[in-house]
């Protein structure tokens, strides 16, 4: 299946990280989500019941960013993917990318991100 819903650049301020200063001061996190879902019925019916509500999914992602800090963004990405698959049964697979642009590394770079894919 090639149908997807793409949510890009979902922002939240969170306290995830290995270092104490990250867990105290926090930083910006951005999440991209690609939902593999059959959109054929929705493309005909024009009904929200035949798809998923991406506003709700955006809220779910922000809640995961701003609550329950974790050490690794890999864990955060996995948690987001699991919540989406458990909540939205129409989603066949989800790809989650967590961006941590202010990650504490010695070199200058634009972004650090992890990307995971989970399927049913």
C-alpha positions in Angstrom: 0.0 0.0 0.0 1.3 3.4 -0.9 -1.2 5.7 0.8 0.2 7.9 3.5 -0.6 10.7 5.8 2.5 12.9 6.6 2.8 15.1 9.7 6.0 17.1 9.6 7.7 19.2 12.2 5.5 18.6 15.2 7.1 20.7 17.9 7.4 20.2 21.7 9.7 21.3 24.5 10.9 18.2 26.4 13.4 17.1 29.0 14.9 14.0 27.3 18.6 13.2 27.3 21.5 11.5 28.9 22.9 14.5 30.6 21.6 16.2 33.7 21.5 19.6 32.1 19.2 18.3 29.3 16.9 16.9 31.9 16.9 20.1 33.9 16.9 22.8 31.2 15.0 20.9 28.4 15.2 21.6 24.7 13.2 21.7 21.5 12.2 18.4 19.8 10.6 18.0 16.4 8.8 14.9 15.2 7.8 13.7 11.7 5.2 11.0 11.4 4.4 9.0 8.2 1.2 6.9 8.6 0.6 4.1 6.2 -3.1 3.8 5.9 -5.6 2.8 3.2 -7.1 6.1 2.1 -9.2 4.7 -0.7 -12.5 4.8 1.2 -11.8 8.3 2.5 -10.9 9.5 -1.0 -14.4 8.5 -2.1 -16.6 9.2 1.0 -15.0 12.5 2.1 -15.7 11.2 5.7 -13.4 11.4 8.7 -14.6 8.0 9.8 -12.7 6.5 6.8 -9.4 7.9 7.9 -7.7 9.0 11.1 -7.8 12.4 12.7 -4.4 13.9 12.3 -5.1 16.7 14.8 -5.5 13.9 17.4 -2.3 12.3 16.3 -0.5 15.6 16.5 -1.7 16.0 20.1 -0.6 12.5 21.0 2.9 13.2 19.7 3.2 16.5 21.6 2.0 14.8 24.8 4.8 12.2 24.4 7.4 14.9 23.8 6.5 17.0 26.8 5.8 14.3 29.4 7.7 11.3 30.9 11.3 12.1 30.0 13.6 9.4 28.6 17.3 9.1 28.2 17.3 8.3 24.4 15.3 9.7 21.5 15.2 6.1 20.2 13.0 5.3 23.2 10.8 8.4 22.5 10.4 7.4 18.9 9.4 3.9 19.8 6.9 5.1 22.4 5.3 7.4 19.9 5.0 4.7 17.3 3.6 2.2 19.8 0.9 4.7 21.0 -0.1 5.5 17.4 -0.5 1.8 16.4 -2.3 0.9 19.6 -4.7 3.9 19.3 -5.4 4.0 15.6 -6.2 0.6 14.3 -6.6 1.8 10.7 -2.8 2.6 10.6 -0.9 -0.3 9.1 2.5 1.0 9.7 4.1 4.2 11.1 7.5 5.8 10.5 8.5 8.2 13.3 11.5 10.6 13.1 12.5 12.4 16.2 14.8 15.4 15.7 17.0 16.8 18.4 18.6 19.8 16.8 20.3 21.1 20.0 21.8 17.7 21.0 25.0 18.2 23.0 27.7 17.2 20.6 31.2 18.7 20.2 30.8 19.5 16.5 28.5 21.9 14.7 25.6 20.3 12.9 22.1 21.1 11.8 20.3 18.2 13.3 20.5 14.8 14.9 17.5 12.5 14.4 16.5 8.9 14.7 13.9 7.3 12.5 12.0 4.1 13.3 9.4 2.1 11.4 6.8 -0.1 13.1 4.2 -2.3 11.5 1.3 -4.4 12.7 
